[in-house]
Each structure stands twice: as C-alpha cells, then as structure tokens.
Amino acid sequence: MHFICADREWIAISNGSRLLVFGEISNREITLELPPARPPVKENKPAPKVAPDDTKNTFLGMQFSCCGRWLAAYSSAKQLLIWEAKEWSLISERYMPKTASSMKFTPDSQAIVIVDKAGDAVLFSTQDLQKEGEVILGHLSMLLDVLLTPDGKQIITCDRDEKVRVSQFPNAYNIISYCLGHKEFVSSISLLPHNTSILLSASGDGTMRLWNYSKGLALSSYDCSSDVVKHLKVDTSPHIQLEEGKPSSIIVSKICCHKVADDTSIVFALFYGFQGYLVYRITDENIAFVHAELSNMSVLDLCVRDTGELLVRVAKGDNYDVVHCFSFDSCTNSLRPSVNSLSFNQMLKKINAVFKLLDNQSVTSSNVPQLLKRKFDNVKDYYEQKKARIGEQ
C-alpha cells in the first residue's frame, strides 16, 4: 500500500476513503472523496445481488504524473481514478479487472501501467479517458511492483515467485531478460538515480540486489538482516500482524532512492514489522550501511520529492506528527530535519494540524507476511501414517 506521494508542488496523503492534497505554492488544501463503487455489468453476466460496501472502500495507492498535470489513484474496489491537478475535477473513473498492487505513469504521461494480484500488467490511456484497460503482459504469479525506464522503451515487473522480468514497452510480449536470484518474493524495485542502467531490487528474503537488468546479470547483493536486528525494534502496532510478537523473517517492504552525487545514490529501506527505517549508500556496484532512523510510531510509507527531501508518513500518535520531512547530510552521513522555504514549512505544519483533528485514520492491515512461501513436509506425515497402519495390523 502507498500512503503518501509528492511532486514539486503537491503532497497527497491517503486516509481511508479520503485523499488529502496540499499545495506549497498555491497554499491550497483539497479533500478528494472516493466515489461510490459501481463497476459496469458486462454482457452475458448478471448484475451482482449484493451492492458493494462503500464503507470498506479505501485508497490503496496514488501517483502524480511526470508532467504534473494529473493525480491518479486506485482503490480496494478496483477503481482507477484520475483528477486534473489544477481545478481538481475528477475526469476519469474506470475499473480494473483485479485488485491493483502498484501503478506507474509512463515517462511521457500518455498512459498508466497498473499491475495486479492476478499477475497482469494493464495499460490505461490518459488521452482517451473512456478507453478500457489493455493487458500488455502477464506473470504466473502475483505482481508486486512495476517501473518504466526513462526512455519509455522498457518495462520492469517483479512478482511473488522471486522473479524480475524486463520486457519491451509497449510490446511487452518481447522479453529482454530475467533477473533471478532472490529466494523470496520481490517487493520493490527502483532504478538508481545516478545510473539508470542499474536496477535495485528488494525482497522478502531480507536482501537488496543490484542488477544489470538489460542483460539479467547480478552485480552485487546485500543482506540487511543483521542491520535490522541491530538497529531497529519490533513494531507492536495493531495493524502489524506478527507471529508470537516477532516477524517470521526480515522483509524489505519498500525502497526509494535519491541521487547525492554523480556516482552515488542514497537508498531508504523500510522493513515490515519494525519501527524506523535504514539508510544505505550505493557507489558504483557497492551497497553500504549508513544510518538507522528510529521512530516512536509505525512508519507506513516513504517517498522522495523531486527536490530531494524524504517524506515519511507515520501512524497517528499522541503529540506526534504524521508527516516528517528530512534531508540527507553527506558530511555527517545522517538525516536532519529539512530546512525548506517558508511556504513548505507552513504547508507541513498545516498537514500535521489537519491530521491531529481527524478521528478516524484508517490503516488497512498489510498482507506482506502472506507473500512468504510456506514449506510443507509431506514425506514426514506419510511415514507417520504408514507407521500407524503397520502398528494396527
């Protein structure tokens, strides 16, 4: 799930069935409500007998277009909504075949690619707002993240079956390569800002890996498990589902990157079941731990603004802000509260003031642990049953 996204002007934060949008330059505050879910009835298919329960419909993710013209969001009721980011009018409401797991605009903002839990990548046009989505590729497993290369010629998808697939775009039936090596689901992928020919992937096996994705070659791997155990504490929040108070494994749930030099990028990594996040530096093909940032509340999401600041969305707590802004200090190798323009600081104060007045802040339970593969020892059960049968005879 995605709880926050931003561009140079706007910051959008989801809160259940509401999307709160704040403008820095315009000093505006917009509240976007989810419209009632009324999926169209297809031919030769009867209408559902039970109407959708709109009270359970929530925003699952959102993103601003690269041109800054649109804000797109998808919901748990399979809605794809597009707002025009000037007058904030809803210009398109379409429906996806399955529940989405991630979404990206194409670099030219001409279309939106959505990947879903059925393993399909669906292309929706932003030029023809009435046109239904077109499936352009499919995996045999649940898709978890997607991105497109800056030139718009390749699409990269990752799934629950440990695979990263690189395909041509939009003719995605032409597969360029596979990046294989993770031992659990691949949760998040990102191109390095300082070198977009290198892909960074994060996984449920607790590792981050660098790839030459055009050739499908692994460049390096880093195991985050020891850093997490050493620097972070277990999250006991109600929306975090843990087994006996501890995560079953170290899971990297999200990564986001920021360029700090021509040969260096900084990676912010979020881990399921732990409070806080870790900061890593990538230089050439090397990943190195830099800093651990602890939090008193559960960190729900991270994103990096176009201007380079890190925005952190946390769960609501008493006398604790829900949105924080940091900048990375290369001299001290640490994060410091970002000192921005007066207009941005005022907007940040307004955001936290608004959220303090909200009583109902819906946080949907994550299904991350369910993505882990379960192992069954059928042979042991067979021998026990056989031994029991022999004993009876």
N, C-alpha and C positions, 0 to 999 in steps of 0.2 A: 504494500500500500504506500501511497505518496500523500503526505500531509502538507507539504509546502513546495512552492516553486516561485521563481522570480525572473524578471528581466531587468533592464536598466531603469525602468520607470515604476513597474508594478511588483507587488508581492501578493501572492494568492495563498490563502491558508484554508484548508478544509476543516469543517466542524460538523460531522454527521451529514445531514441533508442540506447544509448551508456552506457556501463558499464566500469567504470574506476577502475582498480585494482592496488593497491600499495603494494609493499613488503618491510618489515622492514629490514630483514637480507640481502636479495639479492639486496636491493636498486633498484628494478625494477619498471617500470610503464607500465602497459598493458592496451590497449584500446580494448574492445570487442564490436563488432557491431552486431546488430540484423540481422540475415539473412532474405532474403525476405520470407514472409509467403506464403507457397504453401501447404495447407493441402491436404492430399490424397483424391481422389474421391472414395467413396465406391461403391461396386457393386450395380446395380439396382438403382443408384442415379445419375441424370445428373450433369455435371460439372456446377459450378456457372457461370452465364453470365457476372457478373461484377468481375473483378480481385480485390483482396484485396488491400487496400490503405496502402502501407508500410510506408508512411509519418506519419500516425497516430498510428503506432505500437510502443508501449513503453514497457519498463521493468516494471513489477508490483511487483516483489519480487525476492529475491535470498537468498541462504544459502550455507555455506561451510559444507562439510560432516564432521562427527565426527572424521574420520581418517585424515582429511586434504588433502585427495587425489583429491577431486572433488569440483567444484563450480557448483551448479545448479541454474537456473533462469527460470522464466516463464513470458510470455508476454501477452499483451492485445489481440493478435491474436491467443491465445490458444496454443502457442508453449511451449514445455518443452525442455530446452537446458542444456547440461552438458558439461563442459570443464574439461580437465585434468589439475590440478593446478601445473604443473611443466613446461611443454612445452607450456601450454595454447592453446592447439588444441581442436577444437570442435569435440567431439567424439560421440555425440548423439543429434539428433533433432527429437522429437516426438510430437504428437499433443494430446491435452486433449479434452474430449467430450464437456466441458463447460469452461467458464472463471474461472480461479482459484482465490481463496481468501486467501489461506495460504498454506504453504508447510513445511514439516519436513523430514529430513533423519532419518532412523531407527538408533538405537544406534550402530549397527554393520556395518552401511553404506552399507548394502546389497540392500537397496531399498529406494524409496522416496514415501512418502504419501502426496497426494495433495487433498485438499478439495475445492469444487467449489460452485458456486452460485445456482446450481440446487439441492444441498443438498447431493451430493455423495462424498465419500472418495475413491480415485483411487490410486492403488498401482502400481508403476513403478519400475522395476528391474534395478539395476546398474550393474548386472552381464551379463544379456542378453540385450544389448543396442538396439536391434531391436524389442524386445517384446512390444506389445501394453499394455496399462494400464488395470488393472483389478479392477473393482468396488468391494470393500470389505464391505462397509456399506452405508446406506442411511438414511437421515432425511427427514421429510416432509417440511422442511424449509431450507433457505439458510444457509450453513455452513460458519462460520467466522474465526475459528481458530482450530488448532489441535496440539496435542503433544503425545509423547510416553513415557512410564515410562522407567527409566534407565535399567531395566532388559529386556525391549522389549516385555513384556508379555501382556501389556495393552495399549489401545489407547483411548485417551480422546478427544472428539469433542464438540464444542459448536455452537449454532445456533441462528437465529433471533427470535425464539419462546421461549426465556428465558431458554432454557434447556442446561444442561451439561450432556453428556452421556459417561459412562465408559464401554468399551467393551474389550473382549479378543482380542489379536492380534496373528496371522493374521486372526483367525476365528472370525471375528467381529460380526457375527450373534448371538454370545453368549453375551448377555448384562449382565453386572455385576451390575450396579446401575445407577440411575439418581440423579443429584444434582439439586434440584428445589427450587426456592425462589426469583430469580431475577424477576423484574417487567418489564424489557425491554430486548432487545437483549444482549447477552453475547459477548462482543467484543474481549476479550483477556483472555488467561488462561496461568498459569505458575505453576510449582511445586516449592515449597520452597527449595532453595539450601541446607539449614541446616537440612531439614526434608522432604524428598521426598515423604513421606506418606501423606502430606498435600497439597491440591490444593488451589491456589489463583485465583479467577475469577474477572473480571472487566466488567462493564455493562453500557448500555445507561441510566440506572436509577440513575447513579451517585454514585453507591456503589461498594465497593470491599468486597468479601466474602471469608472466609476460609472454607474448606470442608475436611472431612474425605471421600475422594472420593471412596474408596473401599466399604464403607457402605452407601454412599449417605447422610451422616449426615452433617448438617450445624454446624460449630463450632463458628463462630462469623461473624459480619457484621459491616462495617464502611461506613458512609455516607460522601463523600468527598465534598459535595456541599458547605458547609459553608467555608471550607478551600479555595476552588477555588474562591469564591466571595470575600473573604477577601484578598487573596494574589496575585491573577492573574488579568490581564487586558484583555479586549476583543480584539481579533485579527481582524483587519480590512483589512487583506491582500486580494488581488483579488481572490486567489484560495480558500478562505474560504467563503462558502455560508451561510450567516446569514439572519435571518428574522428580518427586521427593526433594523438591527445593533446589535442584541443580539441573542445568541443561544436559541433555544426553550427549552432546558433543559441542565443540566450538564451531559456531556457524557465522560466517561473514554474510550479513544480510544485505549490506549496501556499501558501495564505494562511490566517491565523487572526487574529481581531480581538479587541480589548479596549477597553472604554469607560473613558476617563480624565476626561471632563467631560461636561456636558450637551450640548455642541456639538462634541465631539471624540472620535475613536476612534484607537487605535494599531493598525497592521497589521504583522504579522510575515510576511515573504515568504521562501520557500525556493526555491532555484534549482537545477535539475538540472545536475550536472557541476561544481559549485563548492562549496568549503568555506566554511561560515558561512551567514549569513542577513542580510537587511536589514530595517530598521525604518522605517516611514513613518507620517506623521500625516495624518489626514483631518479637515478642518474645513470645515463646510458642503459645498461641492462641489469642494474643492481637495485634491490629493494632494501632499505634500511629503516629500522625503527627510529623515530624522532621524539615523540612526545605522547603522553596519555592525558586525556582531558576527562576528569570525573564530573559527574552530575548528581545532584541531590534527587532528581526526578528521572523518570524513564525518558530516554531520548527516542522520539518517534520517527524523526526524519532529518536528513541533512540535504542542503543544496548550496551550490556556489553561484553567486551573482556574476553577471557579465563583467562587473567591475572588480571581481576577485575576492569579495568578502564571503565568508562562510556563514550561512544562516542555519541555526539549529532550532528545531521545533521539539519542545518537550511537553510532557503531560502536565496538566494543571495541578498546582500545589499551593498551599497557603503561603502568601507573601513571596511567591516565586514566579518570575516572568515565564511566559510560554514560548517566546521567541527571543533568541540571543544572536548577536552579530559579532564575529571575530575576524581578525586579520592575522595572517601568519608572519611572524617576525623572523627573518632569516638570520639575523645576528644572534638572537637568543635561542633559536630553534623552538619557539613556543608560540602559543596563541595568546593574543591580547585583545581586550575589548576594542572593537573597531572605532576609530575616531573619524567620523564622516562629516558630511556637510550638516549644517543646522537643520535643513529640511528633512534629511534622512533620520537624524536623531529624534526629531519631533514625530516623524511617522512611526518609528519604533516604539516610542512612548505611547502613542495612540493605539497601536496594535495591542500592547500588553494591557492598557487600560480597558479596552473593549473586551478582551478575553476574561478579565477579572470579574466583569459584570455578567458573564454568561454562566448560567447554572448548569445547563446540560451540554457537556462536551463529550460527544460520543466517540469512543475509541473502540474500534472493532478488533476482536481477538485475532491474532495472526495465525495463519496455518503453516508457518515455517517448519515446525517440527514434523509435520505430517509429510513433508517432502523427503525426509530421510528414508532410505531404503531399509526395510526390515528383513532380517535373515531368519529363516526357519530351518530347524534341524529335523527334517522328516525321517531321516535314517534312524535317529535315536528313538523316536516314537515307534517306528516299525519294529525294532529289536525288542523293545519293552513289551509290545503287544504279542510278538511271537513267543517271548519267554513266558508270558502269562498263559498262552494257549497250550504250550508244551506242559506247563505245570498242571493245567486242568486235565490233560489227557493222562 
